[in-house]
Amino acid sequence: MATALYLDSSAIVKFYVHEPHYQNVRQWAESADILATSEIAYTEVVSAFSQKVRSEEIGWDYVSQVLPKLNQLWFGRLAVVRIDPLEAAQYVLSPTFPLRAMDSVHLHAAIAFRSQMPEYSVMFCSFDRRLIQAANTYGFRVLDEDAAKRGEPLKV
């Protein structure tokens, strides 16, 4: 079965910033047949770059170098999933795993993508604990910090 990898914003940032486990994310992405994310991810990733500039982890020069690469990914290999905000809101209200607004959008987008692409085995990549818990609950195979530490490949 073909494999798809849904990436939340925390995973996409690792394409461009050498954070822990960035190499794992790159390897998983290279092994996937298709990559997907939510329509909000671009804004979140750029916001993360800006935050890293303010905390002096990276400089504006670096951001100006990686933005064209982000654009290439966004308009190239990445399937951008549009969501219904009313449906995404249901995950914010969940007593089991209360998600922040943008995390609920990512969860909804991944679920919608999986239902639209039944011929793919869809994996979920995130480094956000609450979002990982929610994705596990919805039956996703999650590639996260623990999977990276184990050296888990995308395809098993």
Rosetta constraint file for C-alpha pairs under 8 A:
AtomPair CA 1 CA 119 HARMONIC 6.92 0.50
AtomPair CA 1 CA 120 HARMONIC 6.18 0.50
AtomPair CA 1 CA 121 HARMONIC 6.48 0.50
AtomPair CA 2 CA 32 HARMONIC 7.94 0.50
AtomPair CA 2 CA 33 HARMONIC 6.24 0.50
AtomPair CA 2 CA 119 HARMONIC 6.86 0.50
AtomPair CA 2 CA 120 HARMONIC 4.92 0.50
AtomPair CA 2 CA 121 HARMONIC 6.16 0.50
AtomPair CA 3 CA 32 HARMONIC 5.38 0.50
AtomPair CA 3 CA 33 HARMONIC 5.37 0.50
AtomPair CA 3 CA 34 HARMONIC 6.77 0.50
AtomPair CA 3 CA 120 HARMONIC 5.21 0.50
AtomPair CA 3 CA 121 HARMONIC 4.78 0.50
AtomPair CA 3 CA 122 HARMONIC 5.96 0.50
AtomPair CA 3 CA 123 HARMONIC 7.47 0.50
AtomPair CA 3 CA 155 HARMONIC 7.59 0.50
AtomPair CA 4 CA 32 HARMONIC 5.47 0.50
AtomPair CA 4 CA 33 HARMONIC 5.73 0.50
AtomPair CA 4 CA 34 HARMONIC 4.73 0.50
AtomPair CA 4 CA 35 HARMONIC 5.67 0.50
AtomPair CA 4 CA 36 HARMONIC 7.29 0.50
AtomPair CA 4 CA 120 HARMONIC 5.97 0.50
AtomPair CA 4 CA 121 HARMONIC 5.98 0.50
AtomPair CA 4 CA 122 HARMONIC 4.65 0.50
AtomPair CA 4 CA 123 HARMONIC 6.15 0.50
AtomPair CA 5 CA 28 HARMONIC 7.77 0.50
AtomPair CA 5 CA 29 HARMONIC 6.83 0.50
AtomPair CA 5 CA 32 HARMONIC 6.07 0.50
AtomPair CA 5 CA 34 HARMONIC 6.42 0.50
AtomPair CA 5 CA 35 HARMONIC 4.91 0.50
AtomPair CA 5 CA 36 HARMONIC 6.19 0.50
AtomPair CA 5 CA 122 HARMONIC 5.72 0.50
AtomPair CA 5 CA 123 HARMONIC 4.86 0.50
AtomPair CA 5 CA 124 HARMONIC 5.89 0.50
AtomPair CA 5 CA 125 HARMONIC 6.86 0.50
AtomPair CA 6 CA 35 HARMONIC 5.89 0.50
AtomPair CA 6 CA 36 HARMONIC 4.64 0.50
AtomPair CA 6 CA 37 HARMONIC 5.53 0.50
AtomPair CA 6 CA 110 HARMONIC 6.26 0.50
AtomPair CA 6 CA 122 HARMONIC 6.86 0.50
AtomPair CA 6 CA 123 HARMONIC 6.03 0.50
AtomPair CA 6 CA 124 HARMONIC 4.82 0.50
AtomPair CA 6 CA 125 HARMONIC 5.97 0.50
AtomPair CA 7 CA 11 HARMONIC 5.63 0.50
AtomPair CA 7 CA 12 HARMONIC 6.28 0.50
AtomPair CA 7 CA 35 HARMONIC 7.18 0.50
AtomPair CA 7 CA 36 HARMONIC 6.15 0.50
AtomPair CA 7 CA 37 HARMONIC 5.31 0.50
AtomPair CA 7 CA 124 HARMONIC 6.28 0.50
AtomPair CA 7 CA 125 HARMONIC 4.95 0.50
AtomPair CA 7 CA 126 HARMONIC 6.45 0.50
AtomPair CA 8 CA 12 HARMONIC 6.49 0.50
AtomPair CA 8 CA 37 HARMONIC 6.14 0.50
AtomPair CA 8 CA 38 HARMONIC 7.46 0.50
AtomPair CA 8 CA 41 HARMONIC 6.82 0.50
AtomPair CA 8 CA 106 HARMONIC 6.30 0.50
AtomPair CA 8 CA 124 HARMONIC 7.96 0.50
AtomPair CA 8 CA 125 HARMONIC 6.41 0.50
AtomPair CA 8 CA 126 HARMONIC 5.56 0.50
AtomPair CA 9 CA 13 HARMONIC 6.17 0.50
AtomPair CA 9 CA 41 HARMONIC 5.27 0.50
AtomPair CA 9 CA 42 HARMONIC 7.69 0.50
AtomPair CA 9 CA 44 HARMONIC 6.16 0.50
AtomPair CA 9 CA 45 HARMONIC 5.65 0.50
AtomPair CA 9 CA 126 HARMONIC 7.69 0.50
AtomPair CA 10 CA 14 HARMONIC 6.83 0.50
AtomPair CA 10 CA 45 HARMONIC 7.56 0.50
AtomPair CA 10 CA 126 HARMONIC 6.09 0.50
AtomPair CA 10 CA 127 HARMONIC 5.98 0.50
AtomPair CA 10 CA 128 HARMONIC 7.39 0.50
AtomPair CA 11 CA 15 HARMONIC 7.24 0.50
AtomPair CA 11 CA 25 HARMONIC 6.71 0.50
AtomPair CA 11 CA 125 HARMONIC 6.29 0.50
AtomPair CA 11 CA 126 HARMONIC 5.49 0.50
AtomPair CA 11 CA 127 HARMONIC 6.64 0.50
AtomPair CA 12 CA 16 HARMONIC 7.57 0.50
AtomPair CA 12 CA 45 HARMONIC 7.01 0.50
AtomPair CA 13 CA 17 HARMONIC 6.06 0.50
AtomPair CA 13 CA 45 HARMONIC 5.93 0.50
AtomPair CA 13 CA 48 HARMONIC 7.37 0.50
AtomPair CA 13 CA 49 HARMONIC 7.83 0.50
AtomPair CA 14 CA 18 HARMONIC 6.27 0.50
AtomPair CA 14 CA 19 HARMONIC 6.05 0.50
AtomPair CA 14 CA 21 HARMONIC 7.62 0.50
AtomPair CA 14 CA 22 HARMONIC 4.73 0.50
AtomPair CA 14 CA 25 HARMONIC 6.84 0.50
AtomPair CA 14 CA 26 HARMONIC 7.86 0.50
AtomPair CA 15 CA 22 HARMONIC 6.35 0.50
AtomPair CA 15 CA 25 HARMONIC 7.09 0.50
AtomPair CA 15 CA 26 HARMONIC 6.24 0.50
AtomPair CA 16 CA 66 HARMONIC 6.57 0.50
AtomPair CA 17 CA 22 HARMONIC 7.43 0.50
AtomPair CA 18 CA 22 HARMONIC 5.82 0.50
AtomPair CA 21 CA 25 HARMONIC 6.58 0.50
AtomPair CA 21 CA 145 HARMONIC 6.92 0.50
AtomPair CA 21 CA 148 HARMONIC 6.19 0.50
AtomPair CA 21 CA 149 HARMONIC 7.93 0.50
AtomPair CA 22 CA 26 HARMONIC 6.34 0.50
AtomPair CA 23 CA 27 HARMONIC 6.18 0.50
AtomPair CA 24 CA 28 HARMONIC 6.08 0.50
AtomPair CA 24 CA 148 HARMONIC 5.85 0.50
AtomPair CA 24 CA 151 HARMONIC 7.60 0.50
AtomPair CA 25 CA 29 HARMONIC 6.08 0.50
AtomPair CA 25 CA 125 HARMONIC 7.91 0.50
AtomPair CA 26 CA 30 HARMONIC 6.13 0.50
AtomPair CA 27 CA 31 HARMONIC 6.24 0.50
AtomPair CA 28 CA 32 HARMONIC 6.33 0.50
AtomPair CA 28 CA 153 HARMONIC 6.74 0.50
AtomPair CA 28 CA 154 HARMONIC 5.20 0.50
AtomPair CA 29 CA 35 HARMONIC 6.92 0.50
AtomPair CA 31 CA 154 HARMONIC 6.44 0.50
AtomPair CA 31 CA 155 HARMONIC 7.52 0.50
AtomPair CA 32 CA 154 HARMONIC 7.16 0.50
AtomPair CA 34 CA 77 HARMONIC 7.02 0.50
AtomPair CA 34 CA 78 HARMONIC 7.11 0.50
AtomPair CA 34 CA 79 HARMONIC 7.42 0.50
AtomPair CA 35 CA 77 HARMONIC 6.58 0.50
AtomPair CA 35 CA 78 HARMONIC 5.00 0.50
AtomPair CA 35 CA 79 HARMONIC 6.01 0.50
AtomPair CA 36 CA 78 HARMONIC 5.25 0.50
AtomPair CA 36 CA 79 HARMONIC 4.46 0.50
AtomPair CA 36 CA 80 HARMONIC 5.79 0.50
AtomPair CA 36 CA 81 HARMONIC 6.92 0.50
AtomPair CA 36 CA 110 HARMONIC 7.96 0.50
AtomPair CA 36 CA 113 HARMONIC 7.81 0.50
AtomPair CA 37 CA 41 HARMONIC 6.60 0.50
AtomPair CA 37 CA 78 HARMONIC 7.10 0.50
AtomPair CA 37 CA 79 HARMONIC 6.48 0.50
AtomPair CA 37 CA 80 HARMONIC 5.30 0.50
AtomPair CA 37 CA 81 HARMONIC 5.94 0.50
AtomPair CA 37 CA 106 HARMONIC 7.31 0.50
AtomPair CA 37 CA 109 HARMONIC 7.16 0.50
AtomPair CA 37 CA 110 HARMONIC 7.31 0.50
AtomPair CA 38 CA 80 HARMONIC 5.55 0.50
AtomPair CA 38 CA 81 HARMONIC 4.77 0.50
AtomPair CA 38 CA 82 HARMONIC 6.32 0.50
AtomPair CA 38 CA 83 HARMONIC 7.43 0.50
AtomPair CA 38 CA 105 HARMONIC 7.19 0.50
AtomPair CA 38 CA 106 HARMONIC 5.83 0.50
AtomPair CA 38 CA 109 HARMONIC 5.64 0.50
AtomPair CA 38 CA 110 HARMONIC 7.70 0.50
AtomPair CA 39 CA 80 HARMONIC 5.56 0.50
AtomPair CA 39 CA 81 HARMONIC 5.72 0.50
AtomPair CA 39 CA 82 HARMONIC 5.62 0.50
AtomPair CA 39 CA 83 HARMONIC 7.62 0.50
AtomPair CA 40 CA 44 HARMONIC 6.43 0.50
AtomPair CA 40 CA 102 HARMONIC 7.75 0.50
AtomPair CA 40 CA 105 HARMONIC 7.93 0.50
AtomPair CA 41 CA 45 HARMONIC 5.96 0.50
AtomPair CA 42 CA 46 HARMONIC 6.25 0.50
AtomPair CA 42 CA 74 HARMONIC 7.73 0.50
AtomPair CA 43 CA 47 HARMONIC 6.05 0.50
AtomPair CA 44 CA 48 HARMONIC 6.16 0.50
AtomPair CA 45 CA 49 HARMONIC 6.32 0.50
AtomPair CA 46 CA 50 HARMONIC 6.28 0.50
AtomPair CA 47 CA 51 HARMONIC 6.18 0.50
AtomPair CA 48 CA 52 HARMONIC 6.17 0.50
AtomPair CA 49 CA 53 HARMONIC 6.29 0.50
AtomPair CA 49 CA 58 HARMONIC 7.84 0.50
AtomPair CA 49 CA 63 HARMONIC 6.75 0.50
AtomPair CA 50 CA 54 HARMONIC 6.34 0.50
AtomPair CA 51 CA 55 HARMONIC 6.25 0.50
AtomPair CA 52 CA 56 HARMONIC 5.99 0.50
AtomPair CA 52 CA 57 HARMONIC 5.13 0.50
AtomPair CA 52 CA 58 HARMONIC 5.79 0.50
AtomPair CA 52 CA 59 HARMONIC 7.96 0.50
AtomPair CA 53 CA 57 HARMONIC 5.92 0.50
AtomPair CA 53 CA 58 HARMONIC 5.04 0.50
AtomPair CA 53 CA 59 HARMONIC 5.26 0.50
AtomPair CA 53 CA 60 HARMONIC 6.51 0.50
AtomPair CA 58 CA 62 HARMONIC 6.49 0.50
AtomPair CA 58 CA 63 HARMONIC 7.60 0.50
AtomPair CA 59 CA 63 HARMONIC 6.56 0.50
AtomPair CA 60 CA 64 HARMONIC 6.18 0.50
AtomPair CA 61 CA 65 HARMONIC 6.45 0.50
AtomPair CA 62 CA 66 HARMONIC 6.33 0.50
AtomPair CA 63 CA 67 HARMONIC 6.00 0.50
AtomPair CA 64 CA 68 HARMONIC 7.50 0.50
AtomPair CA 65 CA 69 HARMONIC 7.53 0.50
AtomPair CA 66 CA 70 HARMONIC 6.21 0.50
AtomPair CA 67 CA 71 HARMONIC 6.13 0.50
AtomPair CA 68 CA 72 HARMONIC 6.14 0.50
AtomPair CA 69 CA 73 HARMONIC 6.32 0.50
AtomPair CA 70 CA 74 HARMONIC 6.00 0.50
AtomPair CA 71 CA 75 HARMONIC 5.93 0.50
AtomPair CA 71 CA 76 HARMONIC 7.96 0.50
AtomPair CA 72 CA 76 HARMONIC 5.53 0.50
AtomPair CA 73 CA 77 HARMONIC 5.64 0.50
AtomPair CA 73 CA 78 HARMONIC 5.90 0.50
AtomPair CA 74 CA 78 HARMONIC 5.39 0.50
AtomPair CA 74 CA 79 HARMONIC 7.85 0.50
AtomPair CA 74 CA 80 HARMONIC 7.62 0.50
AtomPair CA 81 CA 109 HARMONIC 5.92 0.50
AtomPair CA 81 CA 110 HARMONIC 7.99 0.50
AtomPair CA 81 CA 112 HARMONIC 7.89 0.50
AtomPair CA 81 CA 113 HARMONIC 6.67 0.50
AtomPair CA 82 CA 109 HARMONIC 6.97 0.50
AtomPair CA 83 CA 87 HARMONIC 7.88 0.50
AtomPair CA 83 CA 88 HARMONIC 7.29 0.50
AtomPair CA 83 CA 105 HARMONIC 7.23 0.50
AtomPair CA 83 CA 108 HARMONIC 7.10 0.50
AtomPair CA 83 CA 109 HARMONIC 5.85 0.50
AtomPair CA 83 CA 112 HARMONIC 7.74 0.50
AtomPair CA 84 CA 88 HARMONIC 6.29 0.50
AtomPair CA 85 CA 89 HARMONIC 6.09 0.50
AtomPair CA 85 CA 105 HARMONIC 7.31 0.50
AtomPair CA 86 CA 90 HARMONIC 7.25 0.50
AtomPair CA 87 CA 108 HARMONIC 7.29 0.50
AtomPair CA 88 CA 92 HARMONIC 7.57 0.50
AtomPair CA 88 CA 104 HARMONIC 5.61 0.50
AtomPair CA 88 CA 105 HARMONIC 5.22 0.50
AtomPair CA 88 CA 107 HARMONIC 7.66 0.50
AtomPair CA 88 CA 108 HARMONIC 5.24 0.50
AtomPair CA 88 CA 109 HARMONIC 7.97 0.50
AtomPair CA 89 CA 93 HARMONIC 6.87 0.50
AtomPair CA 89 CA 101 HARMONIC 7.31 0.50
AtomPair CA 89 CA 104 HARMONIC 6.65 0.50
AtomPair CA 89 CA 105 HARMONIC 7.62 0.50
AtomPair CA 90 CA 94 HARMONIC 6.64 0.50
AtomPair CA 90 CA 104 HARMONIC 7.87 0.50
AtomPair CA 91 CA 97 HARMONIC 7.98 0.50
AtomPair CA 91 CA 98 HARMONIC 6.95 0.50
AtomPair CA 91 CA 99 HARMONIC 6.36 0.50
AtomPair CA 91 CA 104 HARMONIC 5.27 0.50
AtomPair CA 91 CA 107 HARMONIC 7.81 0.50
AtomPair CA 91 CA 108 HARMONIC 7.73 0.50
AtomPair CA 92 CA 98 HARMONIC 5.45 0.50
AtomPair CA 92 CA 99 HARMONIC 4.87 0.50
AtomPair CA 92 CA 100 HARMONIC 6.13 0.50
AtomPair CA 92 CA 101 HARMONIC 6.19 0.50
AtomPair CA 92 CA 104 HARMONIC 5.91 0.50
AtomPair CA 93 CA 98 HARMONIC 6.24 0.50
AtomPair CA 93 CA 99 HARMONIC 7.72 0.50
AtomPair CA 94 CA 98 HARMONIC 5.25 0.50
AtomPair CA 94 CA 99 HARMONIC 7.58 0.50
AtomPair CA 97 CA 130 HARMONIC 6.57 0.50
AtomPair CA 97 CA 133 HARMONIC 7.29 0.50
AtomPair CA 97 CA 134 HARMONIC 6.21 0.50
AtomPair CA 98 CA 130 HARMONIC 7.68 0.50
AtomPair CA 99 CA 103 HARMONIC 5.85 0.50
AtomPair CA 99 CA 104 HARMONIC 5.70 0.50
AtomPair CA 99 CA 130 HARMONIC 6.62 0.50
AtomPair CA 99 CA 131 HARMONIC 6.85 0.50
AtomPair CA 100 CA 104 HARMONIC 6.23 0.50
AtomPair CA 101 CA 105 HARMONIC 6.51 0.50
AtomPair CA 102 CA 106 HARMONIC 6.41 0.50
AtomPair CA 103 CA 107 HARMONIC 6.23 0.50
AtomPair CA 103 CA 131 HARMONIC 6.19 0.50
AtomPair CA 104 CA 108 HARMONIC 6.07 0.50
AtomPair CA 104 CA 131 HARMONIC 7.89 0.50
AtomPair CA 105 CA 109 HARMONIC 6.01 0.50
AtomPair CA 106 CA 110 HARMONIC 6.13 0.50
AtomPair CA 107 CA 111 HARMONIC 6.23 0.50
AtomPair CA 107 CA 131 HARMONIC 7.24 0.50
AtomPair CA 107 CA 134 HARMONIC 7.54 0.50
AtomPair CA 107 CA 135 HARMONIC 6.68 0.50
AtomPair CA 108 CA 112 HARMONIC 6.04 0.50
AtomPair CA 109 CA 113 HARMONIC 5.94 0.50
AtomPair CA 110 CA 114 HARMONIC 6.10 0.50
AtomPair CA 110 CA 124 HARMONIC 7.48 0.50
AtomPair CA 111 CA 115 HARMONIC 6.31 0.50
AtomPair CA 111 CA 138 HARMONIC 7.99 0.50
AtomPair CA 112 CA 116 HARMONIC 6.23 0.50
AtomPair CA 113 CA 117 HARMONIC 6.11 0.50
AtomPair CA 114 CA 118 HARMONIC 6.21 0.50
AtomPair CA 114 CA 120 HARMONIC 7.52 0.50
AtomPair CA 114 CA 121 HARMONIC 7.94 0.50
AtomPair CA 114 CA 122 HARMONIC 6.10 0.50
AtomPair CA 122 CA 140 HARMONIC 7.05 0.50
AtomPair CA 122 CA 141 HARMONIC 7.58 0.50
AtomPair CA 123 CA 140 HARMONIC 5.85 0.50
AtomPair CA 123 CA 141 HARMONIC 5.08 0.50
AtomPair CA 123 CA 142 HARMONIC 5.90 0.50
AtomPair CA 123 CA 143 HARMONIC 7.04 0.50
AtomPair CA 124 CA 135 HARMONIC 7.10 0.50
AtomPair CA 124 CA 140 HARMONIC 6.14 0.50
AtomPair CA 124 CA 141 HARMONIC 6.20 0.50
AtomPair CA 124 CA 142 HARMONIC 4.77 0.50
AtomPair CA 124 CA 143 HARMONIC 6.00 0.50
AtomPair CA 125 CA 142 HARMONIC 5.79 0.50
AtomPair CA 125 CA 143 HARMONIC 4.68 0.50
AtomPair CA 125 CA 144 HARMONIC 5.82 0.50
AtomPair CA 126 CA 131 HARMONIC 7.28 0.50
AtomPair CA 126 CA 132 HARMONIC 6.38 0.50
AtomPair CA 126 CA 142 HARMONIC 7.51 0.50
AtomPair CA 126 CA 143 HARMONIC 6.73 0.50
AtomPair CA 126 CA 144 HARMONIC 5.49 0.50
AtomPair CA 127 CA 132 HARMONIC 7.25 0.50
AtomPair CA 127 CA 144 HARMONIC 5.50 0.50
AtomPair CA 127 CA 145 HARMONIC 6.26 0.50
AtomPair CA 128 CA 132 HARMONIC 6.04 0.50
AtomPair CA 129 CA 133 HARMONIC 6.22 0.50
AtomPair CA 130 CA 134 HARMONIC 6.30 0.50
AtomPair CA 131 CA 135 HARMONIC 6.10 0.50
AtomPair CA 132 CA 136 HARMONIC 6.13 0.50
AtomPair CA 132 CA 142 HARMONIC 6.77 0.50
AtomPair CA 132 CA 144 HARMONIC 7.61 0.50
AtomPair CA 133 CA 137 HARMONIC 6.27 0.50
AtomPair CA 134 CA 138 HARMONIC 6.41 0.50
AtomPair CA 135 CA 139 HARMONIC 6.51 0.50
AtomPair CA 135 CA 140 HARMONIC 5.50 0.50
AtomPair CA 135 CA 141 HARMONIC 7.89 0.50
AtomPair CA 135 CA 142 HARMONIC 7.03 0.50
AtomPair CA 136 CA 140 HARMONIC 5.24 0.50
AtomPair CA 136 CA 141 HARMONIC 6.69 0.50
AtomPair CA 136 CA 142 HARMONIC 6.59 0.50
AtomPair CA 142 CA 147 HARMONIC 7.82 0.50
AtomPair CA 143 CA 147 HARMONIC 5.43 0.50
AtomPair CA 143 CA 148 HARMONIC 7.17 0.50
AtomPair CA 143 CA 154 HARMONIC 7.84 0.50
AtomPair CA 144 CA 148 HARMONIC 6.16 0.50
AtomPair CA 145 CA 149 HARMONIC 6.18 0.50
AtomPair CA 146 CA 150 HARMONIC 6.34 0.50
AtomPair CA 147 CA 151 HARMONIC 6.16 0.50
AtomPair CA 147 CA 152 HARMONIC 5.21 0.50
AtomPair CA 148 CA 152 HARMONIC 6.04 0.50
